[in-house]
Amino acid sequence: MKLYVGQDLHANNNFLALVDQKGKRVEQKKLANDLSVILEFLKPYQKEIVGIVVESTFNWYWLVDGLMDSGYKVHLANPSAIQQYSGLKHADDKHDAFWLAQMLRLKILPEGRSAGPGSFAQAAASGEIENLPDSQPAKYHQPKLWSWVSGQ
């Protein structure tokens, strides 16, 4: 069974949602922003996971790098290009995470791609690294640079 993971990331926690190839909800969990906790949750599903979507927010570097280092295919979602839930009453972390997973499954996810390993100095100069969780290993405080894919 193929699984798709959506991850709604916040400053101190994240919500993970897994759907199968037919769009059925398989699992969901709110977790602390601790890479070891997240990897432990994903471990039973690792062989079936096609990809993990992480929304590009102010603190995504440590998570994306950690997931990639652990062998996961990671997709960085462009939040400004994602159409929200037009007409739906409920929009919360759970729904956001499942929507990210569904967009990946349906191949309609607006995403970024790696521009190759970046410079810690460049990220520091831009102010992008000041909000990283202190609980993460130092190597995840040196982000890779990403660029948006415009689709054109």
N, C-alpha and C positions, 0 to 999 in steps of 0.2 A: 504494500500500500504506500502510495506517495503522500507525504505530508508537507504542508506549507505553514510557516510560522509568521505571525505578526507580533511585533513587540512595540508596545506604546511605552516610551521611556520618559521618565520624569527625573527630577533632581535627586530623589532618594529612594525611588521604587520604580518598578516597571510591571506591566501586565503582559503576559504571554498568552497567545491564542493559537491553537493548532487546528487546521482543517484538513480533510482528506481530499483526494482528487475529484470527488463529486461535490465538494463544498460542505460536507457534513462536519459539524463541530465535534472535535475529538477530545480536546483537553483545554483547560484554561487555568491560569494561576497568577496571582499577584505576588511578586517577589521583591526582596530588598535589592538594591543595586550593588550586588556582590557577585563578581564573575564566577566564583566557585559554586555559589548557590544556583546560579542560572545554568551553568554547565551540568550540574548534578540533576536538575529538573529535566533537561533536554536529553540526557544520556540514554534513557531507554528507547528513545525515538531516533537517535542519531542516524542509523542506517537508512531510515525511511524519509528523512527530511530532505526535500528538494532544495529548499532555500529558506532563509530567514530575512524578513523585512524589518529594518530599524528606521524609524522616522528621524530625519536629520534635524535634531534639536541642538541646543547649545552644548550638550554633554555626551555626544554619541561616540567619540573617538575610542575611548577605553573599551567600550562594548564591542564595537565593530572589529577592532584589532584583535581582541580576545577571542571572539567567535571564529574569526578567520584563522587565527593561530591554532584553534582546536579542530580545524578541518571543515567548518561549515561554509557553505556558499552564502554570502551576505549581500543583500540588496539595500541600498541606502535610498529611502523614499524622499522625494522632494515635497515637503508639506504645502508649499505655496501652489503646487500644481495639482494637488489632490482635491477632487470635488467632494465636498462633504455630503452629509446625509440629507439631501433635499427632501423636505416633507416628512422626515422621521421625527418622532417625538423624543426618542432617547438617543443621546450622543454622550458616551462616557468612555472611560479607559477600556472597558471590556469590548464595547462596540467598535471603538477605534482600532483595537488590536485585531479583531476578527475581520474588519474591513481591509486592513493592510494585507492580511493573509489571503483574503479572497481576491484582491487586486493582483497579487502575485500569481495565484492559481489561474486567473482569467487572462493573464498576460497583458494587463492594462495599467501596470504600476508605473507612474512617472518617477524615474530614479536617476541617481548620480552614478558615476563610475570612477574607479581609482585613476588618479593621474600619476600614480607611482609614489614611491616613498617620498614623504615631504620633509621639510626642515622644521625642527622644533623651534628654532629661532624665528622663522616666519610666522608660525602659528602663535607663538608668544607675543610677537610684535603686533599681531592683529587683535590680541585679546581673547582669542578663541579657547585658550586652555585654562583660563583662570577659574572656571567653574567645574573642573573635573572632580569626581569623588576622591577624597583622600584615602579611602579604603582600598583603592586599586593599586596593583603593582606599578612601580615606577616606569616600567617599559611601556605601559599603556598611557602614560602621560606625554608620550611623544607621537602625536597623531600623524597618520599618513594624509596627504592632501587628496581631496576629491574634487571632481568638477561635475557640474550639472550636464546632463544629456538633454539637449533641447528637442530632439526628435526631428530636427529639420536637416 
